[in-house]
Amino acid sequence: MNNAYLFAVFNALSFQVILNSPMVLYAKGLGASATVLGIIAGMTPLLVIFQIPASAHVDRIGYRRFVLAGWGTRVAFIFGMALVPLTGAFLDATTQLVLMLSLLFGFNLSRGISSCAWLPWLTTLVPESLRGRYLVRDAASVNVSSFVSFLLSAACLAHDPQAWQFAALFAFSGLMGAASLVYLNRMPDAEPPAQPPGSKGRVPWLELARMPAFRKLLRSVIVWFVGYGGLSAFTVVYLKTEALLTEGTILAVTSVSFLGGLSSLWILGSRLDHLGSKPVLRFSFAMWLVIVAGWLALAGGVAPVRLSFILALQFFMGLFASLVNMANTRLAMAVIPAMARSHCFALYSVLTSLACGLAPVLWGLLIDAVGAREAVWLGVEWNRYAVFFAAVWLVLAAAFGTARALEEPKAASMEALLREILIQSPQRMWLRLWPRS
């Protein structure tokens, strides 16, 4: 699995530039509205819908070959994006934005098609007893690389960035994507599970979605992504337009979220396998309510805009987003039956990605609809971003409620999770540091 970790490292160095804050800042510099920024943020998950038709061909083509074809195609689109900022000499800002959106569509389409083989491939390669450990280490690899990627982006775009600086950054993304293909190709292929006789033909998508444990997981993950879907993009826009931070400062501040994600390795370690996903999800959703309340306090003028407070919010956003994503993926691996693995993972990815993709578009429409209107109520200045964070808080409160109904027979209680993290783990750490005679 070392090749899987190295693939994750170089892949994160690549996609964090194209699919995260640097691209949002570039589009904002071209005059993109909140709705267009929502489309950019939502395009990646929305195009995962193509996993549904693609899943019928995975077993025939093979996991590794299928993923390699898609990842190689999307790297080619990245190099095309690197040329767009250089067209400013003969294209206006609107045309550049349309061209970039077209290339992003091609990038995300190839990713959406090929990603349907990724989770089934990993589920076949990684034994059940080691999946939690693998996911934690994979998340650590991604967060370290993402942190480095954001620091490089902050250094490249500091102090009123020019078009050539964005072009250089996008070219760097393409080179890292090409490097990731080397390690992806070195991963061993795996044989898809043998299908029972007579299984060819129409896929019973509705019956798959109605499996009790799977249905409850889908409901919880969909609600989570509706709330979380627009936070990454619109916190960046808030820091740019309302807090008036520079591009370099925003990227440096945002990079702290990946340190939060990295700290999940210390908090969970190998505990996810024996504690289970359900208590991790319940605890994480509760903490997300506190985090979004902090953003609401900032946007509503209740708390002053201080860099230390923003850094703390970013750190905990990264930490608890990482915990939620790891717990959801592990639970999906546990409740999806082997015989329907490719189709169930495709359905899981498509439904959750639709929620994640539509959410930023809808949140962008909400922000644009509120516009410049403001009102003071309960000591809060209810502007467009305060309304946005309040609505996200309500959705995440619903996600906390859905987590109680999740089915995981071997899961520990949330009290056991807190006892191990807050009491037992610190004691073990101090025992290791205590001097021995």
Secondary structure, 3 states (H helix, E strand, C coil): CHHHHHHHHHHHHHHHHHCCHHHHHHHHHCCCCHHHHHHHHHHHHHHHHHHHHHHHHHHHHCHHHHHHHHHHHHHHHHHHHHHHHHHHHCCCHHHHHHHHHHHHHHHHHHHHHHHHHHHHHHHHHCCHHHHHHHHHHHHHHHHHHHHHHHHHHHHHCCCCCCHHHHHHHHHHHHHHHHHHHHHHHHCCCCCCCCCCCCCCCCCCHHHHHCCHHHHHHHHHHHHHHHHHCCHHHHHHHHHHHCCCCCHHHHHHHHHHHHHHHHHHHHHHCCHHHHHCCHHHHHHHHHHHHHHHHHHHHHHCCCCCCCHHHHHHHHHHHHHHHHHHHHHHHHHHHHHCCHHHHHHHHHHHHHHHHHHHHHHHHHHHHHHHHHCCCCCEECCEECCHHHHHHHHHHHHHHHHHHHHCCCCCCCCCCHHHHHHHHHHHHHHHHHHHHCCCC
